[in-house]
Amino acid sequence: MSINKNTFHPVIRSAYRTGVLILLFLVVGLQSCSAFAQRKKKKKPLETKMTVAAIRPASKDETFVTVIFLQSARFFKLPNNANPAYLELLKTSEKTHQPIIVLRTNDESDVIVGVKK
């Protein structure tokens, strides 16, 4: 009695398709889980040690105070709704010429999100 190859072929083809589908769902599921985990991670703010050169108060239409540092040629912005202690630390740094730590979201950002001694 000889084995007919055609009788096993549909079973093998069905198992192959099922295996490929399971593998595909696993790959998609792992990618979505890793993407969710990356979004959930909080990024630490960038800390830069700088000394205040000048503080320009906000005009009527501006929502921020402009801060200039000795170590950078850029103009940085401190939002008007920021913690008032941040502005006090910046003013103290300007008067005493002592460096402070400025927190920003990333290197390209010009918005100050925090100030520490």
C-alpha positions as CSV (number, residue, x, y, z in Angstrom):
1,M,0.0,0.0,0.0
2,S,1.5,3.3,-1.1
3,I,1.1,6.6,0.7
4,N,-0.6,9.2,-1.5
5,K,1.1,12.5,-1.1
6,N,-2.1,14.4,-1.9
7,T,-3.9,13.2,1.2
8,F,-1.4,14.8,3.6
9,H,-0.8,17.9,1.6
10,P,-4.0,19.9,2.7
11,V,-3.3,19.1,6.4
12,I,0.3,20.3,6.2
13,R,-0.8,23.4,4.3
14,S,-3.4,24.2,6.9
15,A,-0.9,23.7,9.8
16,Y,1.6,25.9,8.0
17,R,-0.9,28.7,7.5
18,T,-2.0,28.5,11.2
19,G,1.6,28.6,12.3
20,V,2.4,31.6,10.1
21,L,-0.7,33.4,11.4
22,I,0.2,32.7,15.0
23,L,3.7,34.0,14.4
24,L,2.4,37.1,12.7
25,F,0.1,37.9,15.7
26,L,2.9,37.4,18.1
27,V,5.2,39.8,16.3
28,V,2.4,42.4,16.0
29,G,1.5,42.0,19.7
30,L,5.2,42.4,20.8
31,Q,5.6,45.5,18.7
32,S,2.5,47.1,20.1
33,C,3.6,46.3,23.7
34,S,7.0,47.7,23.2
35,A,5.6,50.9,21.6
36,F,3.3,51.3,24.6
37,A,6.2,50.8,27.1
38,Q,8.3,53.4,25.3
39,R,5.4,56.0,25.4
40,K,4.9,55.3,29.1
41,K,8.5,56.1,30.0
42,K,9.0,59.6,31.3
43,K,11.9,61.3,29.8
44,K,14.2,63.1,32.2
45,P,14.7,66.8,31.5
46,L,18.0,68.0,30.2
47,E,20.0,69.8,32.9
48,T,22.4,72.5,32.0
49,K,24.5,74.6,34.3
50,M,24.4,78.2,33.3
51,T,24.7,81.8,34.6
52,V,22.1,84.4,33.9
53,A,23.3,87.4,31.9
54,A,20.0,89.3,31.6
55,I,16.3,88.9,32.2
56,R,13.8,90.7,30.0
57,P,10.3,91.0,31.5
58,A,7.3,89.9,29.5
59,S,5.5,92.6,27.5
60,K,1.7,92.8,27.5
61,D,1.2,90.3,24.6
62,E,3.9,87.8,25.6
63,T,3.3,84.8,27.8
64,F,6.9,84.3,28.8
65,V,9.9,86.1,30.3
66,T,13.0,86.1,28.2
67,V,16.2,84.9,29.8
68,I,19.7,85.3,28.4
69,F,22.6,83.2,29.7
70,L,26.4,83.8,29.5
71,Q,27.0,80.3,28.2
72,S,24.6,80.5,25.2
73,A,23.8,83.0,22.4
74,R,20.2,81.8,22.4
75,F,17.2,83.5,24.1
76,F,15.4,81.2,26.5
77,K,11.8,81.5,27.6
78,L,10.3,81.1,31.1
79,P,6.5,80.8,30.9
80,N,4.6,83.3,33.0
81,N,2.7,80.5,34.7
82,A,5.9,78.8,35.9
83,N,6.8,78.5,39.6
84,P,7.6,81.9,41.0
85,A,10.6,80.4,42.7
86,Y,12.2,79.8,39.3
87,L,12.2,83.5,38.5
88,E,13.6,84.3,41.9
89,L,16.5,81.8,41.4
90,L,17.2,83.3,38.0
91,K,17.2,86.9,39.4
92,T,19.6,85.8,42.2
93,S,21.9,84.2,39.6
94,E,21.9,87.4,37.6
95,K,22.8,89.5,40.7
96,T,25.4,87.2,42.2
97,H,26.8,85.8,38.9
98,Q,26.4,82.3,40.4
99,P,25.6,79.4,38.0
100,I,22.3,77.6,38.4
101,I,20.9,74.4,36.8
102,V,18.3,75.0,34.1
103,L,16.0,72.2,33.1
104,R,14.6,71.9,29.5
105,T,12.8,69.1,27.8
106,N,15.5,68.6,25.2
107,D,18.6,70.2,23.7
108,E,16.7,72.0,20.9
109,S,14.1,73.5,23.2
110,D,14.3,77.1,24.4
111,V,11.6,76.7,27.0
112,I,12.7,76.5,30.7
113,V,10.7,73.9,32.5
114,G,12.6,74.2,35.8
115,V,15.4,75.8,37.7
116,K,17.6,74.4,40.5
117,K,20.5,75.6,42.6
